[in-house]
């Protein structure tokens, strides 16, 4: 039995050596896109601070149905910018942490993009929880809340949210709120080491 277990373990190790990696070594090939910048952006990942829009941050039209119009408009504008630069719509996903924001972003995309077939629809507009186990080349993430951190305080949900993108992750939220959350400190320490205003080039 021990021999069988050792054999299976060796097979698993050999199999894992064939998975794509980000950091090259002498024996593995790397997708060259991991070594390239994202056209039009100063960084491959960035946290973008979103202040009140029209005097409002998060809203709650129904209990637990959180929305943030400023973040929705900002994200859809960045999506349009990416499409103008030639990013394929099927490689872009818009994620959010709340169902209310998902519906709001869908409404904004419909209003801003439906008149022009060039923009089209992103691959998906959905919640972080619904996108668990999936990935996209580029992710635009709306954190929604501006009064309380909410359920992103759960580190498991944070890990899912931050690990959905392969080449570009752009996070939209309220800096003053999330930077002071103890549970999020390690992640936001890295995020906030970069400028918190979107850098485009």
N, CA, C and O of each residue as an XYZ file, in Angstrom:
804
protein
N       0.827     -1.213      0.000
C       0.000      0.000      0.000
C       0.861      1.264      0.000
O       0.559      2.233     -0.697
N       1.952      1.241      0.802
C       2.841      2.395      0.849
C       3.489      2.651     -0.509
O       3.684      3.797     -0.915
N       3.826      1.540     -1.215
C       4.426      1.695     -2.538
C       3.448      2.361     -3.509
O       3.828      3.217     -4.308
N       2.158      1.940     -3.419
C       1.149      2.549     -4.281
C       0.993      4.035     -3.992
O       0.889      4.855     -4.903
N       0.979      4.371     -2.672
C       0.829      5.775     -2.297
C       2.011      6.598     -2.797
O       1.838      7.711     -3.293
N       3.234      6.031     -2.660
C       4.417      6.753     -3.130
C       4.384      6.927     -4.641
O       4.779      7.967     -5.167
N       3.903      5.884     -5.341
C       3.798      5.978     -6.788
C       2.827      7.041     -7.226
O       3.096      7.801     -8.156
N       1.668      7.093     -6.537
C       0.669      8.126     -6.862
C       1.202      9.521     -6.588
O       0.945     10.461     -7.340
N       1.957      9.642     -5.487
C       2.510     10.945     -5.123
C       3.500     11.412     -6.183
O       3.500     12.582     -6.565
N       4.352     10.487     -6.663
C       5.315     10.854     -7.698
C       4.622     11.249     -8.993
O       5.048     12.182     -9.674
N       3.537     10.524     -9.334
C       2.786     10.867    -10.534
C       2.185     12.263    -10.430
O       2.199     13.038    -11.386
N       1.649     12.569     -9.227
C       1.070     13.896     -9.024
C       2.128     14.980     -9.171
O       1.867     16.030     -9.758
N       3.334     14.728     -8.637
C       4.406     15.721     -8.732
C       4.795     15.957    -10.182
O       4.993     17.096    -10.604
N       4.904     14.857    -10.951
C       5.251     15.004    -12.357
C       4.175     15.780    -13.112
O       4.472     16.594    -13.986
N       2.917     15.510    -12.756
C       1.822     16.210    -13.421
C       1.860     17.701    -13.120
O       1.665     18.526    -14.013
N       2.111     18.045    -11.863
C       2.119     19.445    -11.469
C       3.232     20.225    -12.163
O       3.100     21.433    -12.356
N       4.323     19.563    -12.540
C       5.408     20.259    -13.211
C       4.994     20.800    -14.571
O       5.647     21.697    -15.106
N       3.918     20.266    -15.135
C       3.486     20.692    -16.454
C       2.474     21.844    -16.424
O       2.069     22.341    -17.475
N       2.068     22.268    -15.222
C       1.128     23.374    -15.135
C       1.822     24.681    -15.480
O       3.013     24.831    -15.206
N       1.098     25.641    -16.080
C       1.723     26.926    -16.417
C       2.129     27.670    -15.152
O       1.447     27.593    -14.131
N       3.232     28.384    -15.226
C       3.734     29.125    -14.080
C       3.961     30.574    -14.483
O       4.024     30.908    -15.666
N       4.081     31.421    -13.477
C       4.324     32.837    -13.733
C       5.815     33.145    -13.709
O       6.306     33.909    -14.540
N       6.535     32.557    -12.767
C       7.958     32.825    -12.615
C       8.740     31.755    -13.362
O       8.601     30.575    -13.040
N       9.553     32.117    -14.340
C      10.241     31.116    -15.148
C      11.406     30.464    -14.418
O      12.006     31.070    -13.530
N      11.722     29.245    -14.785
C      12.988     28.633    -14.416
C      13.526     27.940    -15.665
O      12.940     28.061    -16.741
N      14.613     27.231    -15.533
C      15.293     26.697    -16.709
C      14.520     25.575    -17.386
O      14.818     25.236    -18.531
N      13.532     24.987    -16.708
C      12.860     23.813    -17.254
C      11.435     24.056    -17.712
O      10.804     23.138    -18.235
N      10.904     25.262    -17.536
C       9.492     25.485    -17.808
C       9.273     26.651    -18.756
O      10.005     27.640    -18.739
N       8.241     26.508    -19.589
C       7.856     27.577    -20.504
C       6.782     28.428    -19.825
O       5.915     27.911    -19.121
N       6.853     29.709    -20.045
C       5.928     30.634    -19.408
C       5.135     31.364    -20.482
O       5.685     31.765    -21.508
N       3.849     31.532    -20.242
C       3.026     32.330    -21.142
C       3.655     33.731    -21.219
O       3.757     34.408    -20.197
N       4.071     34.170    -22.397
C       4.775     35.460    -22.493
C       3.939     36.649    -22.024
O       4.485     37.704    -21.699
N       2.610     36.481    -21.988
C       1.762     37.596    -21.558
C       1.979     37.954    -20.092
O       1.672     39.070    -19.673
N       2.512     37.004    -19.303
C       2.772     37.313    -17.894
C       3.902     38.332    -17.746
O       4.024     38.967    -16.699
N       4.715     38.492    -18.765
C       5.828     39.423    -18.691
C       5.555     40.765    -19.329
O       6.441     41.617    -19.403
N       4.328     40.958    -19.792
C       3.982     42.201    -20.477
C       3.108     43.096    -19.605
O       2.377     42.621    -18.736
N       3.198     44.396    -19.853
C       2.298     45.338    -19.181
C       0.924     45.272    -19.837
O       0.788     44.781    -20.958
N      -0.092     45.768    -19.138
C      -1.436     45.868    -19.709
C      -1.558     47.188    -20.455
O      -1.436     48.259    -19.861
N      -1.796     47.107    -21.744
C      -1.846     48.305    -22.580
C      -2.815     49.335    -22.008
O      -3.955     49.015    -21.673
N      -2.347     50.564    -21.902
C      -3.203     51.651    -21.435
C      -3.233     51.837    -19.937
O      -3.782     52.827    -19.451
N      -2.647     50.894    -19.178
C      -2.649     50.967    -17.719
C      -1.221     51.072    -17.187
O      -0.285     50.498    -17.744
N      -1.086     51.813    -16.106
C       0.227     51.940    -15.481
C       0.636     50.724    -14.675
O       1.822     50.501    -14.435
N      -0.357     49.926    -14.252
C      -0.074     48.772    -13.394
C      -0.927     47.584    -13.819
O      -1.966     47.742    -14.461
N      -0.464     46.387    -13.446
C      -1.248     45.183    -13.731
C      -2.312     44.943    -12.675
O      -3.274     44.217    -12.923
N      -2.156     45.540    -11.501
C      -3.215     45.533    -10.495
C      -3.166     46.848     -9.737
O      -2.099     47.433     -9.552
N      -4.328     47.305     -9.304
C      -4.380     48.586     -8.617
C      -5.682     48.721     -7.858
O      -6.730     48.268     -8.318
N      -5.615     49.352     -6.682
C      -6.811     49.741     -5.939
C      -7.110     51.193     -6.269
O      -6.242     52.057     -6.140
N      -8.337     51.462     -6.693
C      -8.729     52.818     -7.086
C      -9.722     53.350     -6.061
O     -10.790     52.773     -5.856
N      -9.360     54.446     -5.428
C     -10.213     55.066     -4.411
C     -11.369     55.797     -5.087
O     -11.156     56.647     -5.952
N     -12.590     55.460     -4.687
C     -13.783     56.083     -5.268
C     -14.497     56.874     -4.176
O     -14.985     56.307     -3.199
N     -14.548     58.176     -4.355
C     -15.226     59.045     -3.383
C     -16.723     59.098     -3.682
O     -17.206     58.448     -4.609
N     -17.443     59.878     -2.888
C     -18.886     60.025     -3.107
C     -19.163     60.552     -4.510
O     -18.421     61.377     -5.042
N     -20.233     60.061     -5.084
C     -20.659     60.487     -6.419
C     -22.025     61.149     -6.262
O     -22.967     60.543     -5.751
N     -22.120     62.395     -6.706
C     -23.350     63.177     -6.527
C     -23.742     63.216     -5.053
O     -24.921     63.182     -4.702
N     -22.716     63.290     -4.199
C     -22.953     63.403     -2.761
C     -23.295     62.117     -2.055
O     -23.673     62.143     -0.884
N     -23.172     60.968     -2.745
C     -23.544     59.697     -2.124
C     -22.483     58.636     -2.347
O     -21.825     58.597     -3.387
N     -22.329     57.780     -1.353
C     -21.484     56.598     -1.482
C     -22.380     55.388     -1.640
O     -23.117     55.281     -2.620
N     -22.322     54.475     -0.685
C     -23.202     53.305     -0.747
C     -24.642     53.715     -0.439
O     -24.877     54.628      0.353
N     -25.586     53.047     -1.058
C     -27.001     53.238     -0.766
C     -27.616     51.857     -0.535
O     -27.048     50.834     -0.917
N     -28.790     51.854      0.099
C     -29.468     50.596      0.421
C     -30.965     50.766      0.139
O     -31.756     50.936      1.067
N     -31.355     50.720     -1.150
C     -32.762     50.932     -1.495
C     -33.698     49.900     -0.881
O     -34.863     50.192     -0.612
N     -33.187     48.691     -0.661
C     -33.902     47.632      0.053
C     -32.938     47.031      1.063
O     -31.724     47.137      0.890
N     -33.457     46.399      2.122
C     -32.559     45.825      3.131
C     -31.534     44.883      2.508
O     -31.882     43.960      1.770
N     -30.255     45.137      2.822
C     -29.116     44.318      2.376
C     -28.914     44.336      0.865
O     -28.173     43.513      0.327
N     -29.568     45.267      0.182
C     -29.431     45.396     -1.276
C     -28.548     46.620     -1.532
O     -29.032     47.692     -1.895
N     -27.233     46.431     -1.331
C     -26.302     47.558     -1.358
C     -25.893     47.913     -2.783
O     -25.647     47.044     -3.620
N     -25.828     49.225     -3.029
C     -25.412     49.730     -4.324
C     -24.487     50.926     -4.142
O     -24.501     51.596     -3.109
N     -23.683     51.175     -5.174
C     -22.794     52.335     -5.152
C     -22.688     52.842     -6.596
O     -21.953     52.281     -7.409
N     -23.422     53.897     -6.896
C     -23.507     54.390     -8.268
C     -22.162     54.907     -8.764
O     -21.814     54.717     -9.929
N     -21.409     55.558     -7.888
C     -20.097     56.076     -8.288
C     -19.184     54.972     -8.790
O     -18.531     55.116     -9.824
N     -19.141     53.863     -8.051
C     -18.296     52.735     -8.464
C     -18.823     52.099     -9.746
O     -18.040     51.706    -10.611
N     -20.136     51.997     -9.872
C     -20.719     51.401    -11.077
C     -20.361     52.220    -12.311
O     -19.950     51.661    -13.328
N     -20.512     53.541    -12.229
C     -20.193     54.402    -13.372
C     -18.699     54.353    -13.699
O     -18.317     54.314    -14.868
N     -17.870     54.354    -12.680
C     -16.419     54.332    -12.863
C     -16.001     53.030    -13.563
O     -15.235     53.053    -14.527
N     -16.506     51.911    -13.071
C     -16.137     50.615    -13.635
C     -16.578     50.499    -15.085
O     -15.825     49.998    -15.921
N     -17.779     50.951    -15.394
C     -18.262     50.850    -16.769
C     -17.443     51.759    -17.686
O     -17.192     51.405    -18.838
N     -17.028     52.911    -17.194
C     -16.160     53.795    -17.980
C     -14.822     53.121    -18.268
O     -14.310     53.216    -19.384
N     -14.254     52.444    -17.281
C     -12.985     51.732    -17.495
C     -13.184     50.579    -18.474
O     -12.317     50.312    -19.306
N     -14.318     49.900    -18.375
C     -14.629     48.840    -19.336
C     -14.662     49.411    -20.762
O     -14.097     48.816    -21.679
N     -15.315     50.548    -20.947
C     -15.368     51.174    -22.269
C     -13.962     51.568    -22.749
O     -13.628     51.401    -23.922
N     -13.160     52.083    -21.840
C     -11.773     52.446    -22.162
C     -11.007     51.224    -22.653
O     -10.277     51.299    -23.641
N     -11.173     50.098    -21.962
C     -10.489     48.872    -22.363
C     -10.951     48.408    -23.744
O     -10.140     47.965    -24.557
N     -12.234     48.508    -24.001
C     -12.749     48.096    -25.309
C     -12.206     49.005    -26.422
O     -11.894     48.524    -27.510
N     -12.093     50.305    -26.159
C     -11.540     51.225    -27.147
C     -10.078     50.914    -27.448
O      -9.597     51.157    -28.555
N      -9.376     50.374    -26.453
C      -7.977     49.995    -26.642
C      -7.825     48.637    -27.318
O      -6.720     48.249    -27.697
N      -8.928     47.922    -27.467
C      -8.860     46.643    -28.167
C      -8.906     45.411    -27.290
O      -8.733     44.299    -27.790
N      -9.137     45.575    -25.987
C      -9.290     44.402    -25.129
C     -10.568     43.664    -25.522
O     -11.625     44.289    -25.609
N     -10.501     42.353    -25.761
C     -11.715     41.603    -26.121
C     -12.709     41.570    -24.968
O     -12.325     41.338    -23.822
N     -13.977     41.799    -25.263
C     -15.012     41.803    -24.229
C     -15.078     40.471    -23.499
O     -15.359     40.430    -22.301
N     -14.820     39.374    -24.220
C     -14.915     38.047    -23.603
C     -13.779     37.760    -22.629
O     -13.788     36.732    -21.951
N     -12.805     38.656    -22.555
C     -11.711     38.488    -21.597
C     -11.876     39.375    -20.367
O     -11.017     39.383    -19.485
N     -12.975     40.120    -20.305
C     -13.205     41.058    -19.193
C     -14.418     40.617    -18.389
O     -15.483     40.354    -18.947
N     -14.247     40.540    -17.076
C     -15.338     40.220    -16.161
C     -15.469     41.348    -15.148
O     -14.466     41.853    -14.643
N     -16.695     41.741    -14.851
C     -16.967     42.723    -13.798
C     -17.561     41.984    -12.606
O     -18.602     41.337    -12.717
N     -16.890     42.089    -11.473
C     -17.336     41.415    -10.256
C     -17.679     42.437     -9.182
O     -17.159     43.553     -9.174
N     -18.553     42.040     -8.290
C     -18.901     42.869     -7.140
C     -19.224     41.965     -5.963
O     -19.440     40.763     -6.121
N     -19.251     42.556     -4.800
C     -19.472     41.773     -3.580
C     -20.935     41.721     -3.160
O     -21.270     41.059     -2.179
N     -21.823     42.420     -3.899
C     -23.232     42.451     -3.510
C     -24.149     42.345     -4.720
O     -23.847     42.877     -5.788
N     -25.272     41.655     -4.545
C     -26.244     41.479     -5.620
C     -26.820     42.811     -6.103
O     -27.041     43.003     -7.298
N     -27.059     43.723     -5.165
C     -27.609     45.018     -5.550
C     -26.694     45.739     -6.538
O     -27.160     46.333     -7.510
N     -25.402     45.680     -6.281
C     -24.445     46.330     -7.177
C     -24.362     45.610     -8.528
O     -24.178     46.245     -9.567
N     -24.497     44.296     -8.503
C     -24.500     43.537     -9.757
C     -25.613     44.043    -10.674
O     -25.387     44.283    -11.860
N     -26.807     44.202    -10.123
C     -27.942     44.665    -10.933
C     -27.737     46.108    -11.399
O     -28.106     46.462    -12.519
N     -27.146     46.939    -10.533
C     -26.895     48.328    -10.910
C     -25.876     48.407    -12.044
O     -26.071     49.157    -13.001
N     -24.801     47.645    -11.945
C     -23.778     47.662    -12.997
C     -24.364     47.166    -14.315
O     -24.056     47.711    -15.375
N     -25.202     46.141    -14.255
C     -25.848     45.652    -15.480
C     -26.702     46.755    -16.114
O     -26.737     46.896    -17.336
N     -27.384     47.532    -15.276
C     -28.197     48.632    -15.790
C     -27.324     49.700    -16.453
O     -27.657     50.211    -17.522
N     -26.205     50.027    -15.806
C     -25.312     51.056    -16.351
C     -24.680     50.582    -17.661
O     -24.578     51.354    -18.614
N     -24.259     49.322    -17.711
C     -23.697     48.769    -18.949
C     -24.742     48.834    -20.066
O     -24.433     49.204    -21.199
N     -25.970     48.473    -19.733
C     -27.033     48.514    -20.733
C     -27.238     49.930    -21.259
O     -27.427     50.137    -22.457
N     -27.198     50.899    -20.350
C     -27.427     52.287    -20.738
C     -26.252     52.875    -21.505
O     -26.455     53.600    -22.479
N     -25.030     52.577    -21.083
C     -23.838     53.196    -21.666
C     -23.304     52.469    -22.899
O     -22.648     53.077    -23.745
N     -23.583     51.179    -23.001
C     -22.932     50.381    -24.044
C     -23.879     49.812    -25.095
O     -23.435     49.453    -26.186
N     -25.167     49.721    -24.795
C     -26.089     49.041    -25.718
C     -26.276     49.805    -27.024
O     -26.597     49.209    -28.052
N     -26.075     51.136    -26.989
C     -26.270     51.935    -28.199
C     -25.148     51.715    -29.215
O     -25.298     52.064    -30.386
N     -24.027     51.142    -28.777
C     -22.865     50.973    -29.641
C     -22.384     49.538    -29.565
O     -21.879     49.102    -28.531
N     -22.537     48.805    -30.654
C     -22.166     47.394    -30.665
C     -20.665     47.185    -30.486
O     -20.222     46.081    -30.171
N     -19.887     48.241    -30.688
C     -18.438     48.116    -30.512
C     -18.093     47.750    -29.070
O     -17.191     46.946    -28.833
N     -18.808     48.338    -28.103
C     -18.522     48.047    -26.693
C     -18.993     46.646    -26.328
O     -18.242     45.874    -25.730
N     -20.208     46.319    -26.676
C     -20.744     45.012    -26.334
C     -20.860     44.809    -24.830
O     -20.766     45.759    -24.054
N     -21.062     43.579    -24.436
C     -21.181     43.211    -23.025
C     -19.906     42.501    -22.572
O     -19.321     41.734    -23.337
N     -19.475     42.747    -21.342
C     -18.354     41.950    -20.842
C     -18.742     40.483    -20.725
O     -19.921     40.136    -20.787
N     -17.755     39.640    -20.559
C     -18.025     38.207    -20.472
C     -19.058     37.910    -19.406
O     -19.984     37.133    -19.639
N     -18.913     38.519    -18.234
C     -19.875     38.326    -17.146
C     -19.916     39.565    -16.278
O     -18.926     40.283    -16.139
N     -21.087     39.803    -15.694
C     -21.250     40.772    -14.606
C     -21.928     39.986    -13.501
O     -23.107     39.650    -13.610
N     -21.203     39.692    -12.448
C     -21.750     38.812    -11.420
C     -21.083     39.097    -10.075
O     -20.254     40.000     -9.959
N     -21.456     38.319     -9.069
C     -20.877     38.505     -7.736
C     -19.648     37.626     -7.570
O     -19.461     36.641     -8.284
N     -18.822     38.007     -6.614
C     -17.623     37.236     -6.295
C     -17.995     35.803     -5.946
O     -17.345     34.863     -6.404
N     -19.033     35.631     -5.140
C     -19.430     34.283     -4.720
C     -19.824     33.427     -5.916
O     -19.484     32.245     -5.969
N     -20.538     34.011     -6.877
C     -20.987     33.261     -8.052
C     -19.822     32.904     -8.978
O     -19.907     31.952     -9.754
N     -18.743     33.669     -8.891
C     -17.611     33.457     -9.793
C     -16.525     32.578     -9.164
O     -15.466     32.371     -9.756
N     -16.793     32.076     -7.991
C     -15.809     31.227     -7.311
C     -15.469     30.018     -8.177
O     -16.355     29.394     -8.760
N     -14.179     29.693     -8.259
C     -13.730     28.573     -9.066
C     -13.488     28.912    -10.523
O     -13.065     28.051    -11.294
N     -13.750     30.161    -10.917
C     -13.539     30.596    -12.295
C     -12.476     31.697    -12.329
O     -12.149     32.292    -11.303
N     -11.949     31.954    -13.514
C     -10.979     33.024    -13.695
C     -11.263     33.777    -14.978
O     -11.975     33.290    -15.856
N     -10.701     34.966    -15.075
C     -10.786     35.761    -16.290
C      -9.445     36.466    -16.472
O      -8.712     36.683    -15.508
N      -9.135     36.819    -17.714
C      -7.873     37.524    -17.942
C      -7.856     38.869    -17.226
O      -6.841     39.259    -16.650
N      -8.987     39.578    -17.265
C      -9.062     40.910    -16.659
C     -10.328     41.009    -15.808
O     -11.417     40.628    -16.238
N     -10.159     41.528    -14.595
C     -11.277     41.659    -13.662
C     -11.368     43.090    -13.160
O     -10.373     43.669    -12.723
N     -12.565     43.654    -13.227
C     -12.885     44.928    -12.604
C     -13.783     44.616    -11.414
O     -14.864     44.050    -11.577
N     -13.335     44.983    -10.226
C     -13.996     44.567     -8.985
C     -14.519     45.762     -8.213
O     -13.765     46.684     -7.900
N     -15.810     45.750     -7.904
C     -16.440     46.797     -7.106
C     -16.686     46.294     -5.686
O     -17.359     45.282     -5.489
N     -16.137     47.009     -4.695
C     -16.298     46.614     -3.291
C     -17.549     47.228     -2.650
O     -17.969     46.780     -1.583
N     -18.133     48.217     -3.263
C     -19.472     48.767     -2.942
C     -19.518     49.598     -1.660
O     -19.909     50.765     -1.691
N     -19.122     49.004     -0.540
C     -19.404     49.628      0.759
C     -18.551     50.874      1.002
O     -17.383     50.930      0.615
N     -19.156     51.869      1.650
C     -18.428     53.076      2.040
C     -18.674     53.454      3.495
O     -18.056     54.383      4.017
N     -19.602     52.711      4.160
C     -19.915     52.988      5.560
C     -19.400     51.905      6.490
O     -18.963     52.199      7.603
N     -19.446     50.657      6.050
C     -18.974     49.522      6.842
C     -18.379     48.496      5.893
O     -18.832     48.360      4.756
N     -17.367     47.774      6.355
C     -16.659     46.828      5.488
C     -17.581     45.727      4.979
O     -17.483     45.318      3.822
N     -18.478     45.247      5.841
C     -19.405     44.206      5.422
C     -18.763     42.836      5.338
O     -17.789     42.565      6.039
N     -19.295     41.967      4.488
C     -18.841     40.587      4.526
C     -17.511     40.344      3.830
O     -17.028     39.212      3.827
N     -16.896     41.377      3.233
C     -15.538     41.197      2.717
C     -14.539     41.005      3.866
O     -13.395     40.609      3.642
N     -14.980     41.286      5.083
C     -14.135     41.053      6.259
C     -13.800     39.571      6.406
O     -12.801     39.222      7.036
N     -14.625     38.700      5.832
C     -14.354     37.266      5.812
C     -13.183     37.019      4.858
O     -13.304     37.238      3.652
N     -12.063     36.569      5.394
C     -10.843     36.427      4.603
C     -11.031     35.445      3.448
O     -10.407     35.595      2.398
N     -11.879     34.451      3.636
C     -12.116     33.488      2.550
C     -12.723     34.181      1.333
O     -12.353     33.892      0.195
N     -13.643     35.085      1.578
C     -14.263     35.825      0.471
C     -13.247     36.784     -0.153
O     -13.246     36.991     -1.367
N     -12.397     37.360      0.670
C     -11.347     38.249      0.170
C     -10.405     37.491     -0.760
O     -10.041     37.997     -1.822
N     -10.012     36.285     -0.369
C      -9.099     35.481     -1.189
C      -9.729     35.186     -2.542
O      -9.071     35.290     -3.577
N     -11.008     34.818     -2.530
C     -11.700     34.540     -3.790
C     -11.711     35.803     -4.661
O     -11.435     35.738     -5.859
N     -12.029     36.936     -4.059
C     -12.145     38.185     -4.812
C     -10.823     38.581     -5.464
O     -10.804     39.067     -6.594
N      -9.724     38.371     -4.751
C      -8.425     38.841     -5.233
C      -7.716     37.857     -6.157
O      -6.647     38.169     -6.683
N      -8.280     36.696     -6.359
C      -7.570     35.662     -7.128
C      -8.304     35.234     -8.390
O      -8.048     34.146     -8.907
N      -9.212     36.067     -8.898
C      -9.981     35.697    -10.091
C      -9.321     36.154    -11.392
O      -9.698     35.678    -12.463
N      -8.345     37.066    -11.327
C      -7.764     37.649    -12.540
C      -6.423     37.018    -12.874
O      -5.631     36.703    -11.986
N      -6.179     36.836    -14.163
C      -4.903     36.278    -14.617
C      -3.901     37.385    -14.960
O      -2.729     37.276    -14.600
N      -4.334     38.444    -15.646
C      -3.395     39.454    -16.132
C      -3.650     40.851    -15.586
O      -2.724     41.660    -15.527
N      -4.876     41.154    -15.188
C      -5.161     42.503    -14.719
C      -6.299     42.527    -13.724
O      -7.378     41.999    -13.992
N      -6.061     43.145    -12.563
C      -7.084     43.267    -11.521
C      -7.169     44.724    -11.100
O      -6.185     45.300    -10.635
N      -8.344     45.320    -11.261
C      -8.548     46.719    -10.904
C      -9.732     46.803     -9.945
O     -10.868     46.483    -10.297
N      -9.432     47.243     -8.724
C     -10.378     47.186     -7.602
C     -10.850     48.600     -7.281
O     -10.045     49.519     -7.124
N     -12.165     48.758     -7.188
C     -12.752     50.074     -6.945
C     -13.431     50.061     -5.580
O     -14.301     49.228     -5.326
N     -13.041     50.976     -4.705
C     -13.609     50.983     -3.360
C     -13.242     52.244     -2.605
O     -12.636     53.165     -3.151
N     -13.622     52.266     -1.341
C     -13.375     53.423     -0.479
C     -12.109     53.169      0.351
O     -12.123     52.389      1.304
N     -11.043     53.828     -0.021
C      -9.737     53.617      0.620
C      -9.788     53.809      2.131
O      -9.271     52.980      2.880
N     -10.404     54.890      2.580
C     -10.414     55.217      4.008
C     -11.129     54.159      4.836
O     -10.863     54.019      6.030
N     -12.033     53.414      4.211
C     -12.764     52.366      4.920
C     -11.947     51.076      4.994
O     -11.758     50.520      6.077
N     -11.469     50.606      3.860
C     -10.857     49.284      3.803
C      -9.432     49.262      4.338
O      -8.970     48.220      4.802
N      -8.729     50.379      4.284
C      -7.355     50.373      4.771
C      -7.290     50.245      6.295
O      -6.241     49.907      6.842
N      -8.393     50.510      6.975
C      -8.407     50.443      8.435
C      -9.016     49.158      8.973
O      -9.239     49.043     10.179
N      -9.289     48.194      8.109
C      -9.857     46.920      8.551
C      -8.730     45.947      8.863
O      -7.935     45.611      7.986
N      -8.658     45.496     10.108
C      -7.540     44.647     10.556
C      -7.429     43.378      9.721
O      -6.326     42.993      9.334
N      -8.550     42.725      9.438
C      -8.521     41.449      8.717
C      -7.976     41.607      7.300
O      -7.462     40.649      6.724
N      -8.085     42.802      6.740
C      -7.667     43.028      5.357
C      -6.269     43.622      5.251
O      -5.784     43.879      4.149
N      -5.618     43.842      6.393
C      -4.353     44.580      6.417
C      -3.288     44.035      5.473
O      -2.725     44.816      4.706
N      -2.974     42.723      5.484
C      -1.891     42.246      4.599
C      -2.170     42.526      3.123
O      -1.279     42.956      2.391
N      -3.402     42.281      2.689
C      -3.751     42.495      1.284
C      -3.718     43.976      0.925
O      -3.158     44.355     -0.104
N      -4.316     44.811      1.769
C      -4.400     46.229      1.431
C      -3.067     46.952      1.623
O      -2.859     48.019      1.045
N      -2.178     46.395      2.414
C      -0.825     46.948      2.508
C      -0.154     46.889      1.143
O       0.497     47.845      0.721
N      -0.317     45.756      0.449
C       0.256     45.625     -0.897
C      -0.481     46.493     -1.908
O       0.143     47.169     -2.725
N      -1.810     46.472     -1.851
C      -2.586     47.249     -2.814
C      -2.291     48.739     -2.711
O      -2.150     49.425     -3.723
N      -2.198     49.234     -1.480
C      -2.061     50.672     -1.278
C      -0.615     51.144     -1.348
O      -0.330     52.320     -1.122
N       0.298     50.229     -1.660
C       1.682     50.646     -1.921
C       1.793     51.287     -3.300
O       2.814     51.886     -3.637
N       0.732     51.154     -4.093
C       0.666     51.770     -5.401
C      -0.290     52.969     -5.347
O      -1.077     53.077     -4.407
N      -0.239     53.859     -6.325
C      -1.149     55.009     -6.313
C      -2.604     54.551     -6.247
O      -2.972     53.530     -6.828
N      -3.427     55.321     -5.530
C      -4.830     54.946     -5.400
C      -5.745     55.748     -6.333
O      -6.966     55.748     -6.177
N      -5.138     56.421     -7.291
C      -5.880     56.986     -8.411
C      -5.474     56.188     -9.650
O      -4.295     55.895     -9.846
N      -6.450     55.840    -10.479
C      -6.183     54.997    -11.627
C      -5.114     55.637    -12.529
O      -5.243     56.786    -12.952
N      -4.070     54.868    -12.806
C      -2.989     55.336    -13.662
C      -3.193     54.774    -15.063
O      -3.092     53.565    -15.274
N      -3.479     55.650    -16.018
C      -3.618     55.229    -17.416
C      -2.540     55.929    -18.235
O      -2.104     57.032    -17.906
N      -2.116     55.259    -19.316
C      -0.997     55.803    -20.096
C      -1.333     55.729    -21.590
O      -0.525     56.135    -22.425
